[in-house]
Amino acid sequence: MIIRPARNVLGAVRLPGDKSISHRYAMLGAIAEGKTRITNFSTGADCASTLNCARQLGCEVIRTPEGAVEISGMQPLRQPSDSLDCGNSGSTMRMLSGILAGHDFESRLRGDESLSRRPMGRIMEPLRQMGAKITAAANERPPLCIRGAGLRSIDYRMPVASAQVKSAVLFAGLFAHGETSVEEPFRTRDHSEQALRAFGAELSRTRNRVTIAGGQKLHAIQGFVPGDISSAAFFLCAAALFADSNLVIEDLLLNPTRATLLDLLRALGARISVINLEEQHGELVGTIKLEAGPLKGATISGGDSVALIDELPVLAAIAPYTQDGIEIRDARELRVKESDRIALVARNLRAMGAECEEREDGLRVPGNQQLHGAEIDSGGDHRIAMAFAVAALRATGDTLIHGADAAKISFPEFFQMMESVVER
Ligand code: S3P
């Protein structure tokens, strides 16, 4: 994919449904009583992996011509005849493991080359404590083999702040005897809590600790998935780069555990207004407008690094165009995402002529730098491909992105939709 420099970003977009919420609605729909119908379901390959796993587990799953997804729930799920293919999706493997831990059969979960390198010990530990038998390849890497049933409740303090781990434990908690609690070191996205409630379960939260009682039955919903804010990040950051930009994003997910990007862009100098706001199944949805201002700089650390974890690559990619640069700390988790995102961001920034300092847990990218077009390596990582497509819009000369089709993992329409708001 070749990206030519742009003059401005102008217009309005409406984005496919949020990846995190789509996974959860699909998984809970698979174990709920009745037929769940989900509109604006994510168009990404990751969520298609979750739907395929639901099919392999015996659920009827239909995509209607209007793009809605219908899932007929089944309880219990059926033992799959083949291993469950999670593709590139860590969310599918980790969260589904929580559900499979509650089922009295053996199942295997495998992934592609990238997923096969990602750590699974973080879900194996609590699910084993609950009584599931789980084995993995060397170093607790996929494939996983899970034999579940007869779970006991636990009170688990997560060593890493991960919404996927929290979700796996809460989903397993549905099948356990007694009350399961999970405590997170920093607040992570709360879509599982919202979705469980939408499907009829009760949960309680005190500070960073969530508790769920086992044995609760779920009921199908008619759900709408708001536009993916992590996909919106590429558009918002692109618009933030041009003084005369004006970008409207309709029906966007504005859940406070996901909307830290808006606070950060405001702190950098962008003007963002929320035009309307409503709640659907516990999720805030709204229309926002961004107009650029001169971009200052920022340091991102602690809980903000957790909340912005998926947006950090694109923030690092636009950092050279800010006045004072961006420093990212406490983001070691970036090294075990779909790629080592710290190393790849640093390498690609340097390819475009930027200076940057790579650290074990983050990066420091000085501001006031002009980038030039270059050859970019996505490393097969969707967010790296899209982040550097954004950086390329303000560079001098064309940029060639190798492995740009990785965008299909979360956002197949990305390049086409970006073209619709870019002025040259
Ligand atoms: C996700 C949680 C995050 C995030 C991922 C989606 C989720 O991962 O990076 O893209 O839907 O719960 P971790 O749970 O590993 O932090």
Boltz pocket constraint, residues with backbone or C-beta under 6 A from the ligand:
constraints:
  - pocket:
      binder: B
      contacts: [[A, 19], [A, 20], [A, 21], [A, 91], [A, 161], [A, 162], [A, 163], [A, 164], [A, 165], [A, 167], [A, 189], [A, 309], [A, 310], [A, 333]]
      max_distance: 6.0
